[in-house]
Amino acid sequence: MNFNPELSTGAAVFLSLLAAFFWGTWFISLKYLGSYPVDGFYLTLFATSLVFVWTVGIILDQEALLGNIRQVLAADPTRVTITLLCGVLYVIGIRVSLTVMQKIGLSLSQPIQASINIMVGTLVSGLVGGIPAGVSWLWIAVACSLLIAAVVVSMIAGNMRSQVVVRSGEPASDLRFTPRDLWKGLGLLVVSSGFVQAYTFGLSYGLRSISQPVGLAVLPFMALLATGAFLGALSTSGLLLSVRKQWRVVFCAPLSIHKFGILSGLAHYGGNIIHALATVSLSSVISWPLGVTMGLWTQFWGLVYGEFRGAPRRVYVVLFLGIALYLSGALIIAIQAR
């Protein structure tokens, strides 16, 4: 029998928010890579995810892990093949967005990408995965609007902080790009955000939930998604490492470097698993926007790492307004789930 604990609504909401914490935390590893290739980090991350998810699945589901996959494959093979494909596509989208962020910067790219993820991801979740009885599209739209506002306000706070740094005489960013680079980058960002939506599509279509009666159990679904994700990472980061002749750097790197990819993989797919468990009880149209509150943790870790140290009071006022908007959006969604 597949692992599928019965969760109360409160417990499922808590797990969605806990997943957001994991998703909003693993990226901190990037701060410690130094000159190590980010593509090496990504391959370690998704290789770890692959081993982790299949190990957990074999331990908890045992023979039911493959049994559920075979059963769904016989009844509706698209649920299996699309889940695999979505794993490949969302990882490719993440890699493309990383390239754009390196070119035009986080302050320009992040608000656009996060807004697309909230709007399109929630719409896809509702249309593909269904919406539970008693849940209002109007209130979901209001909550998503608050989350989008939270993203924008938080980025405004970051921009205000950057302006203070420049005026204080500290070194300014050496990021340089032309208007053509900007428009090209924004176009690629829209494309990459479309690829990233493959995650929400796969979650809504491939996972059996309260509003999607046909689909895979949690751990078989995650095992297939992690397999696709590793293949996606291998086809992007693996290719880039080959072109740049950096495989030797990856293989010769010490554990002190690889540990960041390992820990990030555990956090990323640990978050994915508990988010899927919550989705079974809530539906993806509820669990997905709750997961988008990972931006709240982005701001939290920015504070912890001193990114706003020395900023005037008005910057903190704007920052905490963004946090309040995140909390308001999450509260409305949690109320809808009851």
C-alpha positions as CSV (number, residue, x, y, z in Angstrom):
1,M,0.0,0.0,0.0
2,N,1.3,3.5,-0.9
3,F,2.2,5.9,1.8
4,N,-0.7,8.4,2.0
5,P,-1.3,9.7,5.6
6,E,-4.7,11.3,6.2
7,L,-4.1,15.0,7.0
8,S,-6.3,17.5,8.6
9,T,-6.8,20.8,6.7
10,G,-4.6,22.6,9.3
11,A,-1.8,20.0,9.0
12,A,-1.9,20.2,5.2
13,V,-1.7,24.0,5.2
14,F,1.2,23.7,7.6
15,L,3.0,21.3,5.3
16,S,2.5,23.6,2.3
17,L,4.1,26.5,4.3
18,L,6.9,24.2,5.5
19,A,7.6,23.3,1.9
20,A,7.8,27.0,1.1
21,F,10.5,27.3,3.8
22,F,12.6,24.5,2.3
23,W,12.1,26.0,-1.2
24,G,13.1,29.5,0.0
25,T,16.1,28.3,1.9
26,W,18.2,25.9,-0.2
27,F,19.4,28.6,-2.6
28,I,21.5,30.0,0.2
29,S,24.1,27.4,-0.8
30,L,24.9,29.5,-3.9
31,K,26.5,32.0,-1.6
32,Y,29.2,29.5,-0.6
33,L,30.2,28.1,-4.0
34,G,32.9,30.7,-4.8
35,S,34.4,30.0,-8.2
36,Y,32.9,26.5,-8.4
37,P,30.7,26.0,-11.5
38,V,27.0,26.5,-10.7
39,D,26.2,23.7,-13.2
40,G,28.2,21.3,-11.1
41,F,26.1,22.4,-8.1
42,Y,22.9,21.8,-10.0
43,L,23.9,18.3,-11.1
44,T,24.8,17.3,-7.6
45,L,21.5,18.8,-6.4
46,F,19.3,16.8,-8.8
47,A,21.4,13.6,-8.5
48,T,20.9,13.8,-4.7
49,S,17.2,14.4,-5.3
50,L,17.0,11.3,-7.5
51,V,18.7,9.0,-5.0
52,F,16.8,10.6,-2.0
53,V,13.3,10.2,-3.5
54,W,13.7,6.7,-4.8
55,T,15.2,5.6,-1.4
56,V,12.4,7.1,0.6
57,G,9.9,5.6,-1.8
58,I,11.4,2.1,-1.6
59,I,11.5,2.3,2.2
60,L,8.0,3.5,2.7
61,D,6.1,2.1,-0.2
62,Q,8.2,-1.0,-0.9
63,E,6.8,-3.0,-3.8
64,A,3.8,-0.6,-4.0
65,L,6.1,2.1,-5.4
66,L,6.6,0.3,-8.8
67,G,3.2,-1.3,-8.4
68,N,1.4,2.0,-8.5
69,I,3.4,3.2,-11.5
70,R,2.6,0.0,-13.4
71,Q,-1.1,0.3,-12.5
72,V,-1.4,3.9,-13.6
73,L,0.7,3.2,-16.7
74,A,-1.7,0.5,-17.7
75,A,-4.8,2.6,-17.0
76,D,-3.7,6.0,-18.3
77,P,-0.1,6.1,-19.5
78,T,-0.1,9.9,-20.1
79,R,-0.1,10.4,-16.3
80,V,3.3,8.7,-16.1
81,T,4.9,10.1,-19.3
82,I,3.7,13.7,-18.7
83,T,5.0,13.6,-15.1
84,L,8.4,12.5,-16.4
85,L,8.4,15.2,-19.1
86,C,7.3,17.9,-16.6
87,G,10.3,17.0,-14.5
88,V,12.6,17.5,-17.4
89,L,11.0,20.8,-18.5
90,Y,10.8,22.6,-15.1
91,V,14.5,22.0,-14.5
92,I,15.4,23.4,-17.9
93,G,13.2,26.4,-17.1
94,I,15.1,27.0,-13.8
95,R,18.5,26.8,-15.7
96,V,17.4,29.4,-18.3
97,S,16.1,31.8,-15.7
98,L,19.4,31.5,-13.9
99,T,21.2,32.7,-17.1
100,V,18.8,35.6,-17.4
101,M,19.3,36.6,-13.7
102,Q,23.1,36.6,-14.3
103,K,22.6,38.9,-17.3
104,I,20.0,41.5,-16.1
105,G,20.1,41.0,-12.4
106,L,17.8,39.7,-9.7
107,S,16.0,43.0,-9.0
108,L,14.6,43.1,-12.6
109,S,14.0,39.4,-13.2
110,Q,12.6,38.1,-9.9
111,P,9.4,40.2,-9.8
112,I,8.5,39.2,-13.3
113,Q,9.2,35.6,-12.8
114,A,7.5,35.3,-9.4
115,S,4.4,37.1,-10.7
116,I,4.1,34.7,-13.6
117,N,4.6,31.8,-11.3
118,I,1.8,33.0,-9.0
119,M,-0.7,33.9,-11.8
120,V,-0.1,31.2,-14.3
121,G,0.7,28.5,-11.8
122,T,-2.5,29.0,-9.9
123,L,-4.6,29.2,-13.1
124,V,-3.0,25.9,-14.4
125,S,-3.6,24.3,-11.0
126,G,-7.3,25.1,-11.0
127,L,-8.0,24.3,-14.6
128,V,-6.0,21.1,-14.8
129,G,-6.2,19.8,-11.2
130,G,-9.7,21.0,-10.4
131,I,-10.9,23.2,-7.6
132,P,-12.5,21.7,-4.4
133,A,-16.1,22.4,-3.6
134,G,-16.6,25.5,-1.5
135,V,-13.4,27.2,-2.7
136,S,-14.0,30.6,-4.3
137,W,-12.1,31.6,-7.4
138,L,-12.6,35.2,-6.4
139,W,-10.9,34.9,-3.1
140,I,-8.1,32.8,-4.7
141,A,-7.6,35.7,-7.1
142,V,-7.6,38.2,-4.3
143,A,-5.0,36.1,-2.4
144,C,-2.8,35.8,-5.5
145,S,-3.0,39.6,-6.1
146,L,-1.7,40.1,-2.5
147,L,1.1,37.7,-3.2
148,I,2.1,39.5,-6.4
149,A,2.0,42.8,-4.5
150,A,4.2,41.3,-1.9
151,V,6.8,40.3,-4.6
152,V,6.7,43.8,-6.1
153,V,6.9,45.6,-2.7
154,S,9.8,43.4,-1.6
155,M,11.8,44.1,-4.7
156,I,11.1,47.8,-4.3
157,A,12.7,47.5,-0.8
158,G,15.7,45.8,-2.3
159,N,16.0,48.5,-4.9
160,M,15.8,51.2,-2.3
161,R,18.5,49.5,-0.3
162,S,20.7,49.3,-3.5
163,Q,20.3,53.1,-4.0
164,V,21.4,53.7,-0.4
165,V,24.5,51.6,-1.0
166,V,25.4,53.6,-4.1
167,R,24.9,56.9,-2.3
168,S,27.0,55.8,0.6
169,G,30.0,55.3,-1.6
170,E,30.1,51.5,-1.5
171,P,31.0,49.8,-4.7
172,A,28.1,49.6,-7.1
173,S,27.1,46.5,-9.0
174,D,29.3,45.8,-12.1
175,L,26.2,44.5,-13.9
176,R,26.1,46.0,-17.4
177,F,23.6,45.4,-20.2
178,T,22.2,47.2,-23.2
179,P,18.4,47.8,-23.9
180,R,18.6,45.0,-26.4
181,D,20.0,42.7,-23.8
182,L,17.2,43.7,-21.4
183,W,14.4,42.9,-23.9
184,K,16.1,39.7,-24.9
185,G,16.5,38.7,-21.3
186,L,12.9,39.5,-20.4
187,G,11.7,37.5,-23.4
188,L,13.8,34.5,-22.3
189,L,12.4,35.0,-18.7
190,V,8.9,34.7,-20.0
191,V,9.9,31.5,-21.9
192,S,11.7,30.0,-18.9
193,S,8.7,30.8,-16.6
194,G,6.5,28.9,-19.0
195,F,8.9,25.9,-18.7
196,V,8.8,26.2,-14.9
197,Q,5.0,25.9,-15.0
198,A,5.6,22.3,-16.0
199,Y,6.0,21.6,-12.3
200,T,2.5,22.8,-11.4
201,F,1.0,21.1,-14.5
202,G,2.7,17.8,-13.5
203,L,1.5,18.2,-9.9
204,S,-2.1,19.0,-11.1
205,Y,-2.3,16.3,-13.7
206,G,-0.1,13.5,-12.5
207,L,-0.8,13.4,-8.8
208,R,-4.0,11.9,-7.4
209,S,-5.6,14.4,-5.0
210,I,-9.0,15.5,-3.5
211,S,-9.9,17.2,-6.8
212,Q,-8.0,14.9,-9.2
213,P,-9.3,11.3,-8.6
214,V,-7.0,9.8,-11.3
215,G,-3.3,9.8,-10.9
216,L,-0.2,8.6,-9.1
217,A,0.3,8.2,-5.4
218,V,2.7,10.7,-3.8
219,L,6.0,8.8,-3.7
220,P,5.6,7.2,-7.2
221,F,4.8,10.6,-8.6
222,M,7.8,12.2,-6.9
223,A,10.1,9.3,-8.0
224,L,9.1,9.9,-11.6
225,L,9.3,13.7,-11.3
226,A,12.8,13.5,-9.7
227,T,13.9,11.1,-12.5
228,G,12.8,13.6,-15.1
229,A,14.4,16.5,-13.2
230,F,17.8,14.7,-13.2
231,L,17.5,14.0,-16.9
232,G,16.7,17.7,-17.4
233,A,19.7,18.8,-15.3
234,L,21.9,16.4,-17.2
235,S,20.8,17.7,-20.6
236,T,21.4,21.4,-19.6
237,S,24.1,21.6,-16.9
238,G,25.8,18.4,-18.1
239,L,26.0,19.8,-21.7
240,L,27.3,23.2,-20.4
241,L,30.0,21.5,-18.3
242,S,31.1,19.5,-21.4
243,V,31.3,22.6,-23.6
244,R,33.2,24.5,-21.0
245,K,35.4,21.5,-20.1
246,Q,34.6,21.7,-16.4
247,W,33.8,18.1,-15.6
248,R,37.3,17.7,-14.0
249,V,36.5,20.6,-11.6
250,V,33.3,18.9,-10.6
251,F,34.8,15.4,-10.1
252,C,37.8,16.8,-8.2
253,A,35.8,19.1,-5.9
254,P,36.0,18.2,-2.2
255,L,33.0,17.2,-0.1
256,S,33.1,20.6,1.5
257,I,31.8,21.9,-1.9
258,H,29.6,19.0,-2.8
259,K,27.8,19.1,0.5
260,F,26.0,22.3,-0.6
261,G,24.5,20.5,-3.6
262,I,23.6,17.5,-1.4
263,L,21.9,19.5,1.3
264,S,20.1,21.6,-1.4
265,G,18.8,18.4,-3.1
266,L,17.5,17.1,0.2
267,A,15.8,20.4,1.0
268,H,14.4,20.8,-2.5
269,Y,12.8,17.4,-2.9
270,G,12.1,17.1,0.8
271,G,10.0,20.2,0.2
272,N,8.5,18.7,-2.9
273,I,7.4,15.5,-1.1
274,I,5.7,17.3,1.8
275,H,4.1,19.8,-0.6
276,A,2.7,16.8,-2.6
277,L,1.4,15.3,0.6
278,A,-0.4,18.5,1.3
279,T,-1.7,18.7,-2.3
280,V,-3.5,15.4,-1.9
281,S,-5.6,16.9,0.9
282,L,-5.9,20.5,-0.4
283,S,-5.7,20.3,-4.2
284,S,-2.9,22.1,-6.1
285,V,-5.0,25.3,-6.6
286,I,-4.7,25.7,-2.8
287,S,-1.2,24.2,-2.1
288,W,0.6,26.0,-4.9
289,P,0.0,29.6,-3.9
290,L,0.8,28.7,-0.3
291,G,4.1,27.3,-1.6
292,V,4.8,30.6,-3.4
293,T,5.2,32.2,0.0
294,M,8.8,31.0,-0.3
295,G,9.5,34.6,-1.2
296,L,8.9,35.5,2.4
297,W,11.8,33.3,3.4
298,T,13.9,35.0,0.7
299,Q,13.4,38.3,2.5
300,F,14.0,36.6,5.9
301,W,17.4,35.2,4.9
302,G,18.3,38.5,3.3
303,L,17.9,40.1,6.7
304,V,19.8,37.3,8.4
305,Y,22.7,37.7,6.0
306,G,22.8,41.4,6.6
307,E,21.7,42.5,3.1
308,F,19.7,45.3,4.7
309,R,22.1,46.2,7.4
310,G,22.5,50.0,7.7
311,A,19.4,50.7,5.6
312,P,17.2,53.7,6.8
313,R,13.9,53.1,8.5
314,R,11.8,53.7,5.4
315,V,13.5,50.7,3.7
316,Y,12.5,48.4,6.6
317,V,8.9,49.8,6.5
318,V,8.6,48.8,2.9
319,L,10.2,45.5,3.5
320,F,7.8,44.6,6.3
321,L,4.9,45.8,4.2
322,G,5.9,43.1,1.7
323,I,6.1,40.5,4.5
324,A,2.6,41.6,5.7
325,L,1.2,41.1,2.2
326,Y,2.7,37.6,2.0
327,L,1.1,36.7,5.3
328,S,-2.3,38.2,4.2
329,G,-2.3,36.3,1.0
330,A,-1.4,33.0,2.7
331,L,-4.1,33.6,5.4
332,I,-6.8,34.1,2.8
333,I,-5.8,30.9,1.1
334,A,-5.7,29.0,4.4
335,I,-9.2,30.2,5.2
336,Q,-10.5,29.0,1.8
337,A,-9.0,25.6,2.5
338,R,-11.2,25.1,5.6
